[in-house]
Amino acid sequence: MEELKILQKTYDMIKYGNQCLLQFPRAERYALAAEIKQSMYKILRTIIQANKQRNKRPLQIEIDVELDVLRTFIRLAADKQTAYLPLRKYEIWSKQLNEIGKMLGGWIKATQ
């Protein structure tokens, strides 16, 4: 049941993230914004795969790594020198990622 909750939270995070990426400058839509989208979709894809497989541990670790990558990309977008992402949107997006990370941690502990 836990994986369905994390799947829904990830889906909601992607919907919010795609709205945030629309305000990126055109030059960055094909660079940083594209990387962020790829990372979000990879997390979603890997959660679905982990839910279907018997040995979930390697995929859960892959999700954890990709979450850290996504956090770094979003922090880079919100950096004061680039400022593609307003602080308020960064806070909301970060909270969503932290919640997904907590759910993933619980999922990892439950499958050990």
Backbone as CSV, one residue per row, in Angstrom:
resi,resn,N_x,N_y,N_z,CA_x,CA_y,CA_z,C_x,C_y,C_z
1,MET,0.815,-1.203,0.000,0.000,0.000,0.000,0.859,1.268,0.000
2,GLU,2.024,1.197,0.637,2.915,2.363,0.732,3.357,2.866,-0.643
3,GLU,3.651,1.935,-1.563,4.135,2.361,-2.863,3.085,3.127,-3.653
4,LEU,1.808,2.881,-3.399,0.773,3.642,-4.080,0.748,5.085,-3.587
5,LYS,1.003,5.305,-2.316,1.058,6.670,-1.779,2.256,7.428,-2.343
6,ILE,3.397,6.765,-2.387,4.595,7.434,-2.909,4.429,7.699,-4.408
7,LEU,3.732,6.828,-5.093,3.480,7.040,-6.512,2.591,8.266,-6.722
8,GLN,1.574,8.422,-5.903,0.685,9.579,-6.017,1.405,10.874,-5.660
9,LYS,2.244,10.843,-4.625,3.013,12.033,-4.235,3.986,12.424,-5.345
10,THR,4.593,11.446,-5.972,5.514,11.726,-7.073,4.765,12.316,-8.256
11,TYR,3.602,11.777,-8.540,2.764,12.298,-9.622,2.405,13.758,-9.363
12,ASP,2.006,14.075,-8.131,1.672,15.458,-7.771,2.888,16.374,-7.875
13,MET,4.053,15.870,-7.463,5.282,16.657,-7.544,5.635,16.960,-8.997
14,ILE,5.427,16.000,-9.888,5.722,16.212,-11.304,4.769,17.246,-11.894
15,LYS,3.505,17.182,-11.530,2.549,18.183,-12.014,2.967,19.583,-11.566
16,TYR,3.341,19.721,-10.301,3.776,21.022,-9.792,5.080,21.454,-10.468
17,GLY,6.011,20.530,-10.597,7.300,20.844,-11.207,7.177,21.287,-12.644
18,ASN,6.298,20.656,-13.399,6.108,21.056,-14.796,5.557,22.479,-14.890
19,GLN,4.705,22.870,-13.963,4.208,24.246,-13.934,5.341,25.228,-13.633
20,CYS,6.214,24.852,-12.716,7.349,25.714,-12.370,8.327,25.852,-13.547
21,LEU,8.505,24.791,-14.294,9.472,24.813,-15.395,9.017,25.687,-16.557
22,LEU,7.745,25.996,-16.635,7.239,26.841,-17.726,7.801,28.262,-17.673
23,GLN,8.196,28.717,-16.494,8.692,30.088,-16.380,10.205,30.195,-16.569
24,PHE,10.875,29.088,-16.836,12.309,29.135,-17.094,12.558,29.885,-18.400
25,PRO,13.699,30.553,-18.523,14.031,31.207,-19.794,14.176,30.172,-20.913
26,ARG,13.957,30.605,-22.130,13.968,29.692,-23.273,15.285,28.917,-23.369
27,ALA,16.391,29.575,-23.125,17.695,28.905,-23.234,17.821,27.768,-22.221
28,GLU,17.241,27.945,-21.063,17.348,26.925,-20.020,16.289,25.840,-20.144
29,ARG,15.247,26.068,-20.929,14.227,25.028,-21.105,14.814,23.800,-21.789
30,TYR,15.834,24.000,-22.575,16.441,22.886,-23.291,17.696,22.368,-22.582
31,ALA,18.025,22.944,-21.467,19.200,22.494,-20.715,18.766,22.024,-19.329
32,LEU,18.747,22.934,-18.370,18.441,22.562,-16.986,17.007,22.060,-16.833
33,ALA,16.059,22.715,-17.453,14.661,22.282,-17.340,14.473,20.884,-17.928
34,ALA,15.151,20.598,-19.015,15.055,19.266,-19.616,15.654,18.204,-18.698
35,GLU,16.761,18.533,-18.051,17.381,17.597,-17.103,16.461,17.339,-15.908
36,ILE,15.819,18.400,-15.409,14.899,18.255,-14.283,13.721,17.364,-14.677
37,LYS,13.174,17.589,-15.864,12.055,16.757,-16.334,12.468,15.295,-16.452
38,GLN,13.620,15.068,-17.044,14.111,13.697,-17.194,14.254,13.021,-15.840
39,SER,14.785,13.754,-14.869,14.987,13.208,-13.542,13.652,12.880,-12.866
40,MET,12.672,13.771,-12.999,11.358,13.523,-12.400,10.715,12.289,-13.017
41,TYR,10.788,12.174,-14.338,10.168,11.038,-15.010,10.894,9.728,-14.698
42,LYS,12.213,9.816,-14.504,12.962,8.610,-14.145,12.554,8.121,-12.753
43,ILE,12.334,9.053,-11.831,11.883,8.670,-10.494,10.528,7.964,-10.587
44,LEU,9.612,8.537,-11.337,8.282,7.942,-11.495,8.374,6.551,-12.116
45,ARG,9.152,6.430,-13.167,9.314,5.154,-13.858,9.913,4.098,-12.921
46,THR,10.902,4.485,-12.143,11.580,3.532,-11.263,10.680,3.117,-10.103
47,ILE,9.841,4.018,-9.609,8.890,3.652,-8.555,7.924,2.592,-9.075
48,ILE,7.445,2.773,-10.288,6.524,1.789,-10.876,7.235,0.447,-11.059
49,GLN,8.482,0.470,-11.511,9.237,-0.770,-11.682,9.462,-1.464,-10.348
50,ALA,9.836,-0.693,-9.333,10.097,-1.277,-8.014,8.837,-1.895,-7.437
51,ASN,7.708,-1.286,-7.699,6.440,-1.813,-7.206,6.136,-3.175,-7.818
52,LYS,6.574,-3.406,-9.044,6.271,-4.649,-9.753,7.274,-5.764,-9.477
53,GLN,8.478,-5.424,-9.047,9.518,-6.439,-8.901,9.537,-7.051,-7.508
54,ARG,10.045,-8.262,-7.468,10.164,-8.966,-6.184,11.324,-8.386,-5.367
55,ASN,12.485,-8.190,-6.009,13.647,-7.628,-5.319,13.641,-6.114,-5.529
56,LYS,13.109,-5.390,-4.567,12.892,-3.952,-4.706,14.126,-3.125,-4.332
57,ARG,15.005,-3.674,-3.541,16.119,-2.919,-2.952,16.975,-2.154,-3.977
58,PRO,17.455,-2.782,-5.058,18.299,-2.025,-6.000,17.561,-0.841,-6.638
59,LEU,16.299,-1.043,-6.936,15.534,0.047,-7.545,15.231,1.144,-6.529
60,GLN,15.027,0.769,-5.283,14.799,1.785,-4.252,16.040,2.656,-4.065
61,ILE,17.207,2.046,-4.128,18.453,2.809,-4.028,18.599,3.729,-5.240
62,GLU,18.213,3.245,-6.408,18.256,4.062,-7.619,17.318,5.274,-7.495
63,ILE,16.139,5.062,-6.914,15.200,6.165,-6.680,15.815,7.180,-5.729
64,ASP,16.464,6.691,-4.675,17.086,7.573,-3.689,18.174,8.430,-4.328
65,VAL,18.979,7.830,-5.166,20.046,8.569,-5.856,19.439,9.624,-6.770
66,GLU,18.411,9.242,-7.514,17.792,10.179,-8.455,17.099,11.322,-7.713
67,LEU,16.556,11.050,-6.524,15.974,12.120,-5.708,17.035,13.147,-5.324
68,ASP,18.226,12.667,-4.962,19.311,13.588,-4.617,19.749,14.410,-5.829
69,VAL,19.785,13.777,-6.990,20.135,14.493,-8.224,19.101,15.582,-8.500
70,LEU,17.824,15.231,-8.373,16.755,16.194,-8.613,16.815,17.346,-7.617
71,ARG,17.083,17.040,-6.354,17.222,18.099,-5.349,18.331,19.077,-5.735
72,THR,19.439,18.537,-6.238,20.570,19.380,-6.638,20.207,20.256,-7.833
73,PHE,19.520,19.685,-8.815,19.095,20.471,-9.978,18.164,21.608,-9.566
74,ILE,17.233,21.319,-8.678,16.272,22.336,-8.249,16.969,23.415,-7.431
75,ARG,17.913,23.007,-6.603,18.685,23.992,-5.836,19.492,24.882,-6.771
76,LEU,20.033,24.303,-7.823,20.776,25.070,-8.823,19.870,26.076,-9.532
77,ALA,18.640,25.670,-9.831,17.697,26.569,-10.502,17.267,27.711,-9.601
78,ALA,17.258,27.484,-8.297,16.822,28.517,-7.353,17.981,29.351,-6.821
79,ASP,19.201,29.043,-7.224,20.371,29.772,-6.760,20.232,31.264,-7.085
80,LYS,20.751,32.099,-6.233,20.588,33.547,-6.398,21.178,34.070,-7.702
81,GLN,22.243,33.442,-8.181,22.869,33.943,-9.398,22.060,33.597,-10.644
82,THR,21.381,32.452,-10.631,20.561,32.092,-11.792,19.121,32.539,-11.591
83,ALA,18.544,32.227,-10.449,17.188,32.638,-10.050,16.135,32.338,-11.113
84,TYR,16.168,31.124,-11.656,15.119,30.708,-12.586,13.853,30.326,-11.835
85,LEU,14.021,30.029,-10.550,12.920,29.546,-9.735,12.770,30.457,-8.515
86,PRO,11.593,31.055,-8.316,11.396,31.910,-7.140,11.519,31.103,-5.842
87,LEU,11.883,31.785,-4.784,12.132,31.131,-3.505,10.911,30.371,-2.999
88,ARG,9.736,30.947,-3.138,8.512,30.296,-2.643,8.246,28.979,-3.378
89,LYS,8.424,28.974,-4.680,8.230,27.742,-5.452,9.291,26.708,-5.110
90,TYR,10.505,27.179,-4.869,11.579,26.277,-4.458,11.233,25.607,-3.129
91,GLU,10.696,26.384,-2.187,10.325,25.825,-0.880,9.251,24.752,-1.018
92,ILE,8.229,25.028,-1.802,7.137,24.063,-1.986,7.658,22.795,-2.646
93,TRP,8.444,22.958,-3.696,8.985,21.816,-4.427,9.913,20.990,-3.530
94,SER,10.733,21.671,-2.731,11.649,20.974,-1.824,10.889,20.186,-0.772
95,LYS,9.809,20.759,-0.257,9.004,20.041,0.732,8.394,18.787,0.131
96,GLN,7.946,18.890,-1.110,7.397,17.713,-1.782,8.468,16.635,-1.948
97,LEU,9.676,17.041,-2.334,10.766,16.079,-2.492,11.156,15.456,-1.159
98,ASN,11.167,16.249,-0.101,11.494,15.704,1.213,10.449,14.701,1.673
99,GLU,9.197,14.977,1.397,8.128,14.048,1.759,8.269,12.735,0.990
100,ILE,8.598,12.834,-0.285,8.827,11.624,-1.082,10.023,10.859,-0.527
101,GLY,11.064,11.588,-0.133,12.244,10.943,0.449,11.932,10.220,1.746
102,LYS,11.096,10.813,2.582,10.697,10.159,3.828,9.878,8.898,3.550
103,MET,8.975,8.999,2.587,8.169,7.830,2.226,9.058,6.723,1.661
104,LEU,10.048,7.110,0.878,10.983,6.122,0.324,11.772,5.453,1.431
105,GLY,12.219,6.224,2.405,12.938,5.652,3.538,12.093,4.629,4.295
106,GLY,10.823,4.939,4.493,9.928,3.995,5.147,9.714,2.742,4.302
107,TRP,9.620,2.923,2.994,9.444,1.810,2.087,10.666,0.888,2.098
108,ILE,11.849,1.508,2.140,13.093,0.726,2.181,13.148,-0.089,3.474
109,LYS,12.821,0.538,4.594,12.832,-0.178,5.883,11.810,-1.288,5.913
110,ALA,10.658,-1.065,5.298,9.600,-2.071,5.294,9.968,-3.290,4.449
111,THR,10.783,-3.109,3.434,11.126,-4.239,2.550,12.389,-4.959,2.977
112,GLN,13.066,-4.498,4.002,14.310,-5.183,4.437,13.996,-6.452,5.191
